[in-house]
Amino acid sequence: MRLHPMNQWFGPKSFGWGWTPVTWEGWVVVLGIVVVIAAIGHRFRPAS
């Protein structure tokens, strides 16, 4: 039995709690989330 079937973008972590990307599509999702959070933070930063 394969640990990460080809159709899953995220798989269980080796230790700890949660999921981790196992394909390039999963890493694209993670990168997209980081970019969105950074853009929101940049947009709503306090005026200096």
N, C-alpha and C positions, 0 to 999 in steps of 0.2 A: 504494500500500500504506500502511495506517495504521500509525503508530508504536506506538500503544497500543490494541489491540482492546478493545471495551467489556467483555469478560468477564475481563480481567486487572486485578487490584487493584494490582499492582506492575509497574513497567516498568524497563528499564535506565536508569542514570544517564547524563546528558549527557557527563560525564567522570568519571574515577575508577572505583572497583570497587564493585560491589554493585547493589542495587535500591532504588527509591524509590516511595512510594505515588503512584498516579496517579488514584485514585478516592476518594470519601468512605469507602467500605468499607475501603480500605487504611489511611486515616488513623485509622479506628476501631480497627483491629487494632493499630496503633502506639500509640495512646493507651491501649488495654487493657494492652499489655505494660508501658508506663511505670507505670501504676497498680499492676499486680501487683508489679513490682520495688520500687516505693515502699512498698507494704504489707508486703512481706517484710522490707525494710530497717527499717521502723518496728517490726515485730513482734520482730525479733531484734537490736535495738540494745542495746549494753551498758548495764547498770544504772548509774545515776549516784548 
